[in-house]
Amino acid sequence: MPVSSDRTVGANRSPEPQLGGLSALLVSLQLADSAFPSGFYTLSHSLEGYAQARAVTPESLPALLVDLLRYGVGPGDATALALAHRAASAGDLDAVVRIDRRLHAGKLSREMRQAATRTGRQLLDLSAEVFGHSVIEGYLRRVTDRQAPGTQAVAAGVVQAAAGVPVAQAVAADLFAFSTSFAGAALRLRLTDHRKAQVLLRTAAPVIEETVRGALARDLADLGSTAFASDIMSGRHERAEARLFAS
């Protein structure tokens, strides 16, 4: 697999794979950067709903992030990203469409579906300009023509596959971007401070690794979130009188 080749260390390794690995890393860093305007900064990933219901505290915040990674994003978005990455790498955009539709259908709340498609379409549109790859442009056309919903995770899988990012690295980068977005929302909701937010991200790292392994092992039949409390909080958040975040 590409990941194992990226881990190879030795004097006989040619400079081309090393350069390719660095190039892929730079793509992942760019896409995971909170400054990349995909719209992730507008999302709280149901955290604002938890805060409005007083169902989360600064002390329980790390446990909530772990649960969302293990039972929500991992079996849902991360799995869809891995599947879409493999399908896009094989040039099978019809399979990508099926994965996209499956992920979209499994998002129970309206705002989660809307958030996923808004950020996904923005990611595809911007990445078509940034990376200029025919696979990205081809899938963007399918989304624009309403053949596929264009969820964020599937869009990320397509973009990172087209940019040559290995699948495990692509999943890890997107999970880190999710965690960073979650921590940023916690800051704005005054559930943490800047120093503790960095501790939160560091303590989530082993769970991200675990979640990556789980996502890579699933197939399409296993795709689906079981973070039902998050779905309930998102549903309540839709009807809140005041909202700081779109989800």
C-alpha positions in Angstrom: 0.0 0.0 0.0 1.2 3.6 -0.5 1.2 4.2 3.2 3.8 1.5 3.9 6.0 2.9 1.2 5.8 6.3 2.8 7.1 4.8 6.1 10.2 3.1 4.4 13.4 4.5 5.8 16.8 3.7 4.4 19.7 4.7 2.2 18.4 2.9 -0.8 15.2 4.8 -1.0 15.1 7.0 -4.1 14.5 10.8 -3.8 11.4 10.6 -6.0 9.2 8.7 -3.4 10.5 11.1 -0.7 9.5 14.1 -2.7 6.1 12.5 -3.5 5.6 11.8 0.2 6.4 15.5 1.0 4.1 16.7 -1.7 1.2 14.6 -0.3 1.9 15.9 3.2 1.7 19.5 2.0 -1.6 18.8 0.3 -3.0 17.3 3.6 -1.7 20.2 5.6 -3.3 22.7 3.2 -6.7 20.9 3.3 -6.7 20.5 7.1 -5.7 24.1 7.7 -8.6 26.1 9.3 -7.7 28.9 6.9 -8.8 26.7 3.9 -12.2 28.2 3.1 -14.3 25.1 2.9 -16.7 26.4 5.6 -15.7 24.1 8.4 -15.3 27.1 10.7 -19.1 27.6 10.5 -19.8 24.2 12.0 -19.9 23.0 15.7 -20.7 19.4 14.8 -23.6 19.4 17.2 -21.5 20.9 20.0 -23.6 24.0 20.2 -26.7 21.8 20.6 -25.0 20.1 23.5 -24.1 23.4 25.0 -27.6 24.8 24.6 -29.0 21.7 26.4 -26.3 22.0 29.1 -25.3 18.5 28.3 -21.6 19.2 28.0 -19.1 20.8 30.4 -15.4 21.7 30.0 -14.6 18.5 31.9 -16.8 16.2 29.7 -15.6 17.9 26.4 -12.8 15.4 25.7 -15.1 12.4 26.2 -17.6 13.9 23.8 -15.0 14.4 21.1 -13.9 10.8 21.6 -17.4 9.5 21.2 -18.1 11.6 18.1 -14.9 10.2 16.5 -15.5 6.6 17.4 -19.3 6.3 16.9 -20.1 9.2 14.6 -17.4 10.5 12.2 -15.4 7.2 12.2 -18.1 4.8 10.9 -19.7 7.5 8.9 -17.7 10.3 7.2 -14.2 8.7 7.7 -15.4 5.4 6.2 -17.0 7.2 3.3 -13.8 9.1 2.7 -11.7 6.0 2.6 -14.2 4.3 0.2 -14.5 7.3 -2.0 -10.7 7.7 -2.1 -10.2 4.1 -3.3 -13.0 4.5 -5.9 -11.6 7.8 -7.2 -8.1 6.3 -7.4 -9.6 3.6 -9.6 -11.4 6.1 -11.7 -14.8 4.8 -10.7 -16.9 7.9 -10.2 -20.1 5.9 -10.4 -19.0 4.1 -7.2 -18.1 7.5 -5.7 -21.7 8.6 -6.4 -23.1 5.5 -4.6 -20.9 6.2 -1.6 -21.9 9.9 -1.6 -25.7 9.0 -1.7 -25.3 6.5 1.1 -23.5 8.9 3.4 -26.0 11.7 2.7 -29.0 9.4 3.4 -27.5 8.3 6.7 -27.3 11.9 8.1 -30.6 12.1 10.1 -30.9 15.8 10.7 -31.5 18.4 8.0 -28.8 20.7 9.2 -26.2 18.0 9.2 -27.1 17.1 5.6 -27.0 20.8 4.6 -23.7 21.4 6.4 -22.1 18.3 4.7 -23.2 19.3 1.2 -22.4 23.0 1.5 -18.9 22.4 2.7 -18.4 19.5 0.2 -19.4 21.5 -2.8 -17.3 24.4 -1.6 -14.3 22.0 -1.2 -14.8 20.6 -4.7 -15.2 24.0 -6.4 -12.1 25.5 -4.7 -10.0 22.3 -5.2 -10.8 22.2 -8.9 -9.2 25.6 -9.1 -6.3 24.9 -6.6 -5.3 21.5 -7.9 -6.7 21.5 -11.5 -7.3 17.8 -11.7 -9.7 16.2 -14.1 -11.1 13.8 -11.5 -12.0 16.6 -9.2 -13.5 18.6 -12.1 -15.4 15.5 -13.2 -16.9 14.9 -9.8 -17.7 18.5 -9.4 -19.8 18.3 -12.6 -21.7 15.4 -11.3 -22.5 17.3 -8.1 -23.4 20.4 -10.1 -25.7 18.3 -12.3 -27.3 16.9 -9.1 -26.3 13.3 -9.8 -24.6 13.3 -6.4 -25.1 15.3 -3.2 -21.5 16.2 -2.8 -20.9 15.5 0.9 -17.8 16.9 2.5 -16.2 13.5 3.4 -16.7 12.1 -0.1 -15.4 15.4 -1.7 -12.3 15.2 0.5 -11.7 11.6 -0.6 -11.9 12.5 -4.2 -9.7 15.6 -3.8 -7.0 13.9 -1.8 -7.0 10.8 -4.1 -6.6 13.1 -7.1 -3.8 15.0 -5.4 -1.9 11.7 -4.6 -2.4 11.6 -0.9 -2.4 8.0 0.5 -5.7 6.9 1.8 -4.7 6.5 5.4 -3.1 9.9 5.4 -6.2 11.4 3.8 -8.5 9.9 6.5 -6.2 11.1 9.3 -6.0 14.6 7.9 -9.7 14.9 7.6 -10.3 13.6 11.1 -7.7 16.0 12.5 -9.5 18.8 10.6 -12.8 17.7 12.2 -11.2 17.7 15.6 -9.6 21.1 15.1 -13.0 22.5 14.0 -14.6 20.9 17.1 -12.0 22.5 19.3 -12.5 25.9 17.6 -16.2 25.7 18.3 -15.5 24.9 21.9 -13.4 28.0 22.2 -16.1 30.2 20.7 -18.7 28.6 23.0 -16.4 29.2 26.0 -16.1 25.5 26.9 -12.3 25.7 26.7 -9.4 28.1 26.3 -6.6 28.1 23.8 -4.1 26.1 25.9 -6.6 23.4 26.9 -7.8 23.2 23.2 -4.3 22.1 22.3 -4.3 19.5 25.0 -7.7 18.3 23.7 -6.3 17.8 20.3 -3.2 16.0 21.5 -5.2 13.6 23.7 -7.5 12.9 20.8 -4.5 11.7 18.6 -4.6 8.0 19.7 -8.3 7.9 19.1 -7.8 9.4 15.6 -5.3 6.7 14.8 -7.8 4.1 16.0 -10.6 5.7 14.0 -8.4 5.7 10.9 -7.8 1.9 11.2 -11.5 1.3 11.7 -12.5 3.3 8.6 -10.0 1.6 6.4 -11.4 -1.8 7.4 -15.0 -1.1 6.6 -16.9 -1.6 3.4 -20.0 0.2 2.1 -22.4 -2.1 3.9 -20.8 -0.9 7.2 -21.1 2.8 6.5 -23.2 4.7 9.0 -23.0 6.7 12.2 -24.4 5.5 15.6 -23.9 8.8 17.5 -27.7 9.2 18.0 -27.4 11.7 20.9 -25.5 14.0 18.5 -28.4 13.6 16.0 -30.9 14.6 18.7 -28.8 17.6 19.6 -28.5 18.6 16.0 -32.3 18.3 15.6 -32.9 20.5 18.6 -30.3 23.0 17.3 -32.3 23.4 14.0 -35.1 24.9 16.0 -33.1 27.1 18.4 -34.0 30.7 18.6 -30.4 31.8 18.4 -27.5 30.0 16.7 -23.8 30.8 16.4 -23.1 27.9 14.2 -24.7 26.3 11.1 -24.7 22.8 12.8 
